[in-house]
């Protein structure tokens, strides 16, 4: 099995919708994670094909190239990881797919995401990245939506943002979260590619309780 080690000095080229908070977060996360394992990064944008999000990690003088065949049969949250002797490519059709690819690559390099907060993010032993298997890996989620129900009263050990960032590392894309601070939660969720869902005890807001007294025939039970 042919492998390659990540160099300690690399160039990162990124392409995608610069207005997307999730895309910008994916770029910042790959830089942050690589910096944690003592990899020196320089980053710059390049132009890719429309509706494509890409990260290219190079340690040679090669130029990033476009290839429209990358994303055939890739689902919205899926991604392509290609590893060669000269570069690592992450490509996706959505910003969330690219963010998923960032965390997948981090795990292949030896990171473990054990619990929220930076103390729950374990880098490779001795800070040295694991070698990567050379090849192309096309990753699609098994379910369209994968998420968690979060009850704030039970998770006070970490902040809301730390928990949501942890869910993103687990590649969740949906969150049922009862919170009064919906605007702050919504902004963080948008950055992480999490779809906020509501439910549970919300029916009374849609069906006024007074109807039970005024129109009992509406309630068969």
BAFI-3210 file (N, C-alpha, C; in Angstrom, 3 decimals, decimal comma, padded with zeros to 6 digits):
// residues 221
n [1|2|3|4|5|6|7|8|9|10|11|12|13|14|15|16|17|18|19|20|21|22|23|24|25|26|27|28|29|30|31|32|33|34|35|36|37|38|39|40|41|42|43|44|45|46|47|48|49|50|51|52|53|54|55|56|57|58|59|60|61|62|63|64|65|66|67|68|69|70|71|72|73|74|75|76|77|78|79|80|81|82|83|84|85|86|87|88|89|90|91|92|93|94|95|96|97|98|99|100|101|102|103|104|105|106|107|108|109|110|111|112|113|114|115|116|117|118|119|120|121|122|123|124|125|126|127|128|129|130|131|132|133|134|135|136|137|138|139|140|141|142|143|144|145|146|147|148|149|150|151|152|153|154|155|156|157|158|159|160|161|162|163|164|165|166|167|168|169|170|171|172|173|174|175|176|177|178|179|180|181|182|183|184|185|186|187|188|189|190|191|192|193|194|195|196|197|198|199|200|201|202|203|204|205|206|207|208|209|210|211|212|213|214|215|216|217|218|219|220|221]
n.u [000,840|000,824|002,072|002,094|003,759|002,665|004,062|006,024|005,925|003,587|001,390|-001,804|-004,528|-007,640|-011,054|-014,291|-017,578|-017,235|-018,967|-020,156|-020,538|-019,980|-018,151|-015,969|-015,368|-014,551|-012,143|-010,663|-010,576|-009,038|-006,560|-006,149|-006,131|-003,965|-001,925|-001,818|-000,398|002,095|002,527|003,464|001,576|000,625|-001,922|-004,090|-006,481|-008,069|-009,508|-012,196|-014,282|-017,771|-020,041|-018,489|-016,540|-013,347|-010,318|-006,883|-003,932|-000,635|002,818|004,716|005,845|003,641|000,680|-002,705|-005,263|-008,263|-010,834|-013,560|-014,708|-014,529|-016,711|-018,742|-021,561|-021,464|-022,927|-024,859|-023,658|-021,378|-017,963|-014,858|-011,732|-008,496|-005,324|-001,993|001,483|002,257|000,280|-002,732|-006,103|-009,258|-012,572|-015,888|-019,445|-020,850|-020,526|-020,738|-020,138|-017,444|-016,455|-016,966|-015,114|-012,733|-012,638|-012,601|-010,147|-008,486|-008,848|-007,718|-005,126|-004,544|-005,935|-008,179|-011,527|-012,944|-014,590|-016,460|-014,827|-011,414|-009,769|-010,830|-010,056|-007,884|-004,679|-002,415|-000,153|002,639|002,502|002,967|001,950|000,028|000,971|-000,493|-002,665|-002,170|-004,331|-007,734|-010,611|-013,997|-016,499|-019,642|-022,488|-024,372|-026,969|-029,467|-030,037|-028,425|-028,268|-028,682|-030,499|-030,499|-030,466|-030,363|-030,226|-028,932|-026,332|-024,273|-021,606|-020,013|-019,882|-022,598|-021,642|-019,297|-020,355|-021,857|-019,836|-018,513|-020,458|-020,335|-017,790|-018,307|-019,622|-022,346|-025,420|-027,805|-029,826|-031,735|-032,736|-033,624|-033,851|-033,766|-032,259|-032,293|-031,362|-028,565|-027,780|-028,601|-026,886|-024,395|-024,943|-025,383|-022,833|-021,587|-022,890|-025,184|-028,477|-031,121|-033,694|-037,082|-039,410|-040,998|-042,295|-043,709|-046,238|-048,427|-048,099|-048,856|-051,420|-053,837|-054,620|-057,106|-058,945|-059,742|-061,613|-063,478|-064,162|-064,812|-065,435|-063,441|-061,533|-061,026|-060,380]
n.v [-001,186|002,012|004,999|008,435|011,086|014,006|017,127|019,495|022,109|023,737|024,626|026,015|026,006|027,394|027,211|028,411|029,512|032,590|033,974|032,206|031,221|028,728|027,626|029,411|028,837|026,177|026,479|027,963|026,057|023,894|025,084|025,755|023,194|021,906|023,580|022,936|020,582|021,369|022,200|024,372|026,792|028,428|030,288|030,744|031,982|030,372|030,039|027,960|025,510|026,284|026,056|024,367|023,308|023,523|022,344|022,451|020,979|021,499|020,607|021,119|022,770|022,676|023,660|024,373|022,492|022,297|019,827|018,577|016,087|015,240|015,283|013,529|011,623|012,313|012,993|015,713|016,235|014,836|014,090|014,261|012,828|013,038|011,724|012,194|011,853|014,451|016,189|016,942|016,664|018,019|017,934|019,096|019,345|021,056|023,464|022,322|019,656|019,979|020,811|018,495|016,877|018,061|017,348|014,592|014,211|015,192|013,213|011,036|011,865|011,471|012,714|012,743|013,216|013,657|014,860|017,930|021,187|022,405|020,785|018,324|017,578|015,676|015,747|014,030|011,571|012,890|015,029|014,472|013,917|011,188|008,951|009,176|007,210|006,667|007,538|007,705|008,682|008,402|009,740|009,338|010,313|008,045|008,637|011,072|013,075|013,541|013,772|015,291|015,437|018,065|018,882|021,658|021,906|019,665|019,710|021,462|021,643|022,508|025,270|026,479|026,952|025,410|022,843|022,682|022,929|020,562|018,720|019,235|018,256|015,586|015,214|015,680|016,977|018,031|019,439|019,316|021,581|023,030|026,256|029,564|031,549|031,864|033,235|033,579|030,907|030,074|031,472|030,323|027,669|027,902|028,527|026,126|024,347|023,107|022,026|023,562|022,283|022,237|021,234|018,751|020,157|022,043|022,048|023,238|025,892|026,067|025,097|026,497|026,206|026,980|026,157|023,620|023,920|025,507|024,275|021,338|019,265|019,081|017,478|014,263|012,448]
n.w [000,000|-001,066|000,357|001,556|003,218|004,879|004,149|006,071|005,350|003,488|000,746|000,529|-001,556|-002,199|-003,263|-003,948|-002,880|-001,678|-000,116|001,503|004,768|005,829|003,998|004,296|006,913|006,720|005,331|007,207|009,250|008,227|008,086|010,784|012,037|010,776|011,568|014,248|014,226|013,683|011,033|008,548|006,928|003,933|002,420|-000,363|-002,751|-005,570|-008,858|-009,543|-011,215|-011,659|-008,893|-007,321|-004,600|-003,335|-001,837|-002,024|-001,169|-001,411|-001,810|-003,576|-006,574|-008,145|-009,933|-008,984|-010,528|-012,529|-012,588|-013,939|-013,522|-010,956|-009,149|-009,835|-009,075|-006,396|-003,322|-001,733|000,882|000,622|-000,439|-002,285|-001,815|-002,797|-002,900|-003,731|-004,685|-004,725|-003,887|-001,951|-002,511|-001,791|-002,660|-003,233|-003,732|-002,169|000,509|003,033|002,483|001,869|004,372|005,844|004,562|005,405|008,131|007,894|006,613|008,643|010,589|009,268|009,326|011,909|013,986|016,795|017,656|020,508|022,481|023,137|022,850|022,850|024,343|023,957|021,504|020,087|018,831|016,521|017,931|019,582|017,925|015,271|012,019|010,728|008,052|004,776|002,812|-000,599|-003,243|-004,564|-002,887|-002,557|-000,826|000,534|002,470|004,534|005,175|004,404|006,251|009,307|012,710|015,959|019,037|021,163|024,502|026,345|029,185|030,021|029,184|030,249|030,611|028,548|026,225|024,112|021,498|021,459|021,688|019,306|017,397|017,886|017,033|014,314|013,736|014,012|011,742|011,578|010,256|011,058|013,632|016,488|018,682|021,595|022,317|023,618|022,648|019,758|017,472|017,801|017,937|015,418|013,686|014,278|013,614|010,866|009,968|010,448|008,868|009,835|009,977|011,517|013,479|014,647|017,180|019,209|021,943|020,576|019,407|020,672|020,128|017,543|017,559|019,215|022,680|023,604|021,770|022,442|024,444|023,168|020,743|020,880|019,182|017,358|018,397|018,524|020,511]
ca.u [000,000|001,677|001,688|002,868|003,693|002,428|005,253|005,873|005,650|002,652|000,570|-003,218|-005,322|-009,049|-011,988|-015,681|-018,384|-016,650|-020,052|-020,622|-019,874|-019,499|-016,940|-014,887|-015,019|-013,797|-010,780|-009,982|-010,384|-007,914|-005,347|-005,998|-005,783|-002,606|-001,011|-001,700|000,608|003,347|002,648|003,436|000,638|000,286|-003,197|-004,527|-007,656|-007,959|-010,823|-012,552|-015,522|-018,931|-020,703|-017,508|-015,753|-012,117|-009,105|-005,727|-002,752|000,507|004,156|005,616|005,534|002,517|-000,444|-004,004|-005,949|-009,669|-011,223|-015,010|-015,182|-014,347|-017,901|-019,779|-022,204|-021,210|-024,121|-024,634|-022,720|-020,236|-016,751|-013,801|-010,381|-007,486|-003,972|-000,926|002,813|002,525|-000,774|-003,979|-007,255|-010,592|-013,541|-017,273|-020,437|-021,387|-019,578|-020,820|-019,363|-016,022|-016,145|-016,881|-013,846|-011,662|-012,561|-012,189|-008,700|-007,843|-008,857|-006,735|-003,805|-004,313|-006,722|-009,358|-012,467|-013,520|-015,671|-016,363|-013,715|-010,094|-009,169|-011,375|-009,539|-006,549|-003,856|-001,607|000,853|003,876|002,268|003,428|000,830|000,108|001,076|-001,761|-002,714|-002,323|-005,496|-008,910|-011,650|-015,252|-017,226|-021,018|-023,155|-025,343|-028,303|-029,577|-029,913|-027,892|-028,123|-028,789|-031,389|-029,687|-031,208|-029,377|-030,099|-028,123|-024,984|-023,772|-020,163|-019,381|-020,767|-023,400|-020,802|-018,389|-021,122|-022,215|-018,607|-018,262|-021,388|-019,812|-016,656|-018,893|-020,241|-023,791|-025,922|-029,110|-029,803|-032,963|-032,169|-034,555|-033,102|-034,406|-031,330|-032,318|-030,580|-027,146|-027,627|-028,782|-025,673|-023,353|-025,352|-025,175|-021,382|-021,182|-023,667|-026,179|-029,869|-031,842|-035,055|-037,880|-040,401|-041,201|-043,425|-044,108|-047,561|-049,374|-047,942|-049,568|-052,816|-054,173|-055,290|-058,490|-059,827|-060,274|-062,812|-064,446|-064,561|-064,427|-065,615|-062,193|-060,613|-061,733|-060,110]
ca.v [000,000|003,191|006,079|009,667|011,886|015,432|017,934|020,465|023,411|023,456|025,704|025,654|026,764|027,137|027,752|028,215|030,711|033,346|034,494|031,100|031,149|027,356|027,476|030,152|028,102|024,993|026,921|028,316|024,855|023,093|025,798|025,613|021,821|021,615|024,342|022,210|019,526|022,035|022,349|025,783|026,916|029,676|030,028|031,706|031,550|030,165|029,943|026,608|025,442|026,771|025,129|023,418|023,781|022,743|022,645|021,728|021,098|021,165|020,817|021,245|023,975|022,384|024,591|023,694|022,297|021,935|018,560|018,510|014,731|014,927|015,217|012,647|010,728|012,741|013,560|017,069|016,308|013,986|014,760|013,450|013,027|012,446|011,867|011,799|012,139|015,885|017,044|016,410|017,390|017,837|018,586|018,813|020,176|021,986|023,868|021,327|018,513|020,312|020,784|017,076|016,387|018,581|016,544|013,250|014,274|015,334|011,896|010,204|012,336|011,025|013,427|012,133|014,191|012,865|015,604|019,349|021,971|022,073|019,690|017,072|017,415|015,101|015,646|012,805|011,390|013,671|016,082|014,067|013,395|009,841|008,925|009,025|006,247|007,295|007,042|008,578|008,158|009,111|009,525|009,815|009,962|006,961|009,188|012,458|013,904|012,861|014,823|015,009|016,268|018,650|019,469|022,551|021,728|018,480|019,843|022,755|021,582|023,265|026,300|026,094|026,932|024,261|021,634|022,674|022,640|019,131|018,021|019,369|017,332|014,258|015,270|015,848|018,111|018,426|019,654|019,697|022,280|023,937|027,397|030,871|032,400|031,208|033,965|033,239|029,501|029,969|031,956|029,303|026,494|028,201|028,431|024,724|023,508|022,359|022,416|023,648|021,760|022,499|020,185|018,451|020,787|023,216|021,928|024,172|027,187|025,993|024,753|027,156|025,337|027,403|025,444|022,420|024,330|026,155|023,395|019,994|018,308|018,975|016,581|013,003|011,729]
ca.w [000,000|-001,209|001,260|001,479|004,438|004,697|004,385|007,151|004,728|002,401|000,195|000,436|-002,510|-001,923|-004,248|-003,570|-002,684|-000,573|000,722|002,342|006,073|006,017|003,186|004,947|008,129|006,301|005,009|008,456|010,047|007,736|008,482|012,230|012,393|010,318|012,421|015,517|014,093|013,293|009,587|008,162|005,799|003,251|001,754|-001,365|-003,513|-007,013|-009,485|-009,955|-011,952|-010,916|-007,961|-006,800|-003,462|-003,361|-001,075|-002,561|-000,311|-002,260|-001,260|-004,725|-007,351|-009,029|-009,926|-008,853|-011,806|-012,455|-013,186|-013,732|-013,253|-009,545|-008,306|-010,356|-008,102|-005,024|-002,708|-001,214|002,006|000,327|-000,913|-002,891|-001,295|-003,675|-002,351|-004,641|-004,143|-004,767|-003,337|-001,412|-003,017|-001,253|-003,544|-002,877|-004,407|-001,183|001,549|004,097|002,027|002,012|005,801|006,204|004,044|006,264|009,344|007,490|006,388|009,954|011,235|008,578|009,750|013,269|014,985|017,402|018,185|021,589|023,120|022,774|023,358|022,300|025,110|023,442|020,137|020,282|017,617|016,464|018,969|019,414|016,947|013,940|011,248|010,181|006,587|004,078|001,720|-001,911|-003,971|-004,593|-002,011|-002,787|000,410|000,568|003,728|004,446|005,368|003,957|007,444|010,491|013,704|017,384|019,834|022,237|025,615|026,981|030,636|030,304|028,601|030,697|030,809|027,465|025,673|022,962|020,299|021,532|021,367|017,880|016,650|018,043|016,148|012,951|013,617|013,845|010,406|011,645|009,473|011,570|015,076|017,175|019,827|022,260|022,837|023,504|021,900|018,452|016,467|017,976|017,567|013,970|013,024|014,451|012,843|009,441|009,735|010,564|007,958|010,601|009,757|012,774|013,431|015,836|017,397|020,616|022,619|019,799|018,807|021,284|019,488|016,269|017,830|020,493|023,631|023,804|020,835|023,091|025,176|022,290|019,637|021,282|018,092|016,593|019,094|018,556|021,747]
c.u [000,886|001,147|002,567|002,703|003,485|003,699|004,979|005,673|004,795|002,009|-000,868|-003,888|-006,788|-009,931|-013,407|-016,387|-017,883|-017,711|-020,584|-019,835|-019,293|-018,218|-015,756|-014,431|-014,195|-012,347|-010,010|-009,693|-009,202|-006,595|-005,093|-005,532|-004,359|-001,568|-000,795|-000,675|001,878|003,595|002,505|002,611|000,640|-000,947|-003,530|-005,672|-007,283|-009,364|-011,073|-013,839|-016,688|-019,526|-019,763|-016,752|-014,511|-011,084|-007,987|-004,523|-001,560|001,812|005,190|005,244|004,375|001,423|-001,741|-004,727|-007,413|-009,901|-012,706|-015,532|-015,110|-015,651|-019,030|-020,238|-021,845|-022,448|-023,810|-023,641|-021,486|-019,057|-015,831|-012,484|-009,422|-006,107|-002,975|000,412|003,075|001,470|-001,894|-005,100|-008,490|-011,550|-014,940|-018,194|-021,082|-020,311|-019,572|-020,047|-017,871|-015,608|-016,063|-015,556|-012,658|-011,508|-012,183|-010,676|-007,957|-007,781|-007,849|-005,305|-003,515|-005,078|-007,846|-010,227|-013,311|-014,680|-015,486|-015,142|-012,381|-009,431|-009,712|-010,942|-008,091|-005,798|-003,070|-000,541|002,132|003,736|002,701|002,293|001,089|000,280|-000,290|-001,641|-002,954|-003,517|-006,605|-010,033|-012,899|-016,193|-018,615|-021,658|-024,176|-026,773|-028,313|-029,421|-029,415|-027,648|-028,356|-029,846|-030,590|-030,594|-030,249|-029,178|-029,207|-026,674|-024,390|-022,264|-019,393|-020,395|-021,554|-022,522|-019,849|-019,120|-021,446|-020,988|-018,254|-019,183|-020,908|-018,640|-017,135|-019,642|-021,771|-024,202|-027,295|-029,042|-031,186|-032,536|-033,191|-033,760|-033,907|-033,551|-031,191|-031,423|-029,091|-026,881|-027,702|-027,532|-024,543|-023,673|-025,118|-023,693|-020,924|-021,949|-024,685|-027,577|-030,593|-033,271|-035,770|-038,925|-040,629|-042,460|-043,927|-045,519|-048,545|-049,261|-048,682|-051,065|-053,205|-054,996|-056,766|-059,465|-060,437|-061,561|-063,892|-064,975|-064,124|-064,569|-064,371|-061,263|-061,314|-061,547|-060,561]
c.v [001,251|004,324|007,299|010,406|013,360|016,211|018,980|021,890|023,164|024,744|025,189|026,587|026,393|027,839|027,431|029,547|031,462|033,948|033,429|031,057|029,764|027,114|028,175|029,444|026,859|025,356|027,236|027,076|024,025|023,758|025,619|024,214|021,477|022,366|023,635|021,084|020,066|022,024|023,830|025,935|028,331|029,384|031,131|031,109|031,254|029,967|028,524|026,666|025,862|025,660|024,023|024,066|022,898|023,267|021,810|022,036|020,602|021,406|020,804|022,540|023,765|023,432|023,816|023,648|021,947|020,594|018,351|017,122|014,369|014,548|014,385|011,693|011,055|013,437|014,931|017,178|015,434|014,781|013,743|013,824|012,305|012,752|011,357|012,090|013,637|016,744|016,223|017,278|017,010|018,601|018,157|019,738|021,188|022,341|022,870|020,063|018,757|020,282|019,345|016,479|016,843|017,705|015,094|013,205|014,380|013,986|010,960|010,595|011,987|011,752|012,535|013,257|013,475|013,548|017,080|020,034|021,525|020,932|018,330|016,770|016,954|015,024|014,347|012,770|012,138|014,740|015,742|013,381|011,975|009,904|008,650|007,996|006,980|006,666|008,070|007,914|009,030|008,761|010,161|009,433|008,854|007,438|010,644|013,416|013,046|013,931|014,340|015,925|016,778|019,303|020,327|022,299|020,545|018,609|021,208|022,777|022,347|024,264|025,752|025,973|025,747|022,963|021,573|022,387|021,159|018,324|018,092|018,424|015,893|014,127|015,239|017,025|018,579|018,526|020,069|020,276|023,255|025,072|028,675|031,833|031,860|031,911|033,633|031,809|029,326|030,406|030,937|028,077|026,707|028,057|026,978|023,794|022,640|022,902|022,398|023,159|022,106|021,408|019,971|019,090|022,012|023,168|022,941|025,572|027,234|025,751|025,323|026,248|025,725|026,675|024,207|022,732|024,856|025,219|021,962|018,977|018,155|017,906|015,242|012,256|012,524]
c.w [000,000|-000,340|001,023|002,799|004,079|005,021|005,466|006,625|003,492|001,907|000,087|-000,564|-002,273|-002,965|-003,812|-003,425|-001,454|000,342|001,682|003,645|006,302|005,212|003,846|006,218|007,794|005,996|006,297|009,303|009,545|008,118|009,976|012,622|011,964|011,152|013,753|015,440|013,431|011,792|009,256|006,882|005,236|002,402|000,755|-002,176|-004,954|-007,554|-009,958|-010,773|-011,055|-010,052|-007,467|-005,650|-003,389|-002,369|-001,666|-001,682|-001,114|-001,513|-002,386|-005,446|-008,320|-008,870|-009,745|-010,185|-011,557|-013,127|-012,930|-013,392|-011,769|-008,850|-008,892|-009,263|-006,654|-004,481|-002,094|-000,064|001,799|-000,206|-001,572|-002,223|-002,226|-003,092|-003,377|-003,965|-004,030|-004,090|-002,716|-001,944|-002,210|-002,153|-003,165|-003,664|-003,488|-000,172|002,694|003,725|002,178|003,475|006,311|005,758|004,886|007,510|009,040|007,286|007,719|010,674|010,575|008,975|011,209|014,353|015,516|017,962|019,237|022,301|022,792|023,383|022,779|023,062|024,674|022,026|020,256|018,952|017,621|017,554|018,612|018,333|015,539|013,189|010,766|008,660|005,968|002,964|000,409|-002,642|-003,974|-003,818|-002,173|-001,645|000,338|001,899|003,517|004,568|004,915|005,123|008,609|011,547|015,111|017,995|021,025|023,273|026,425|028,468|030,995|029,834|028,955|030,877|029,737|026,915|024,489|021,713|020,312|021,205|019,884|017,016|016,741|017,142|014,695|012,718|013,445|012,522|010,458|010,767|009,935|013,089|015,546|018,520|020,384|022,894|022,667|022,702|020,486|017,437|016,569|017,556|016,057|013,215|013,114|013,604|011,352|009,087|009,685|009,639|008,673|010,308|011,100|012,591|014,737|015,976|018,865|021,150|021,854|019,265|019,377|020,692|018,157|016,454|019,196|021,409|023,842|022,883|021,476|023,854|024,241|021,200|019,933|020,163|017,230|017,167|019,326|019,874|022,964]
res [x|x|x|x|x|x|x|x|x|x|x|x|x|x|x|x|x|x|x|x|x|x|x|x|x|x|x|x|x|x|x|x|x|x|x|x|x|x|x|x|x|x|x|x|x|x|x|x|x|x|x|x|x|x|x|x|x|x|x|x|x|x|x|x|x|x|x|x|x|x|x|x|x|x|x|x|x|x|x|x|x|x|x|x|x|x|x|x|x|x|x|x|x|x|x|x|x|x|x|x|x|x|x|x|x|x|x|x|x|x|x|x|x|x|x|x|x|x|x|x|x|x|x|x|x|x|x|x|x|x|x|x|x|x|x|x|x|x|x|x|x|x|x|x|x|x|x|x|x|x|x|x|x|x|x|x|x|x|x|x|x|x|x|x|x|x|x|x|x|x|x|x|x|x|x|x|x|x|x|x|x|x|x|x|x|x|x|x|x|x|x|x|x|x|x|x|x|x|x|x|x|x|x|x|x|x|x|x|x|x|x|x|x|x|x|x|x|x|x|x|x]
***
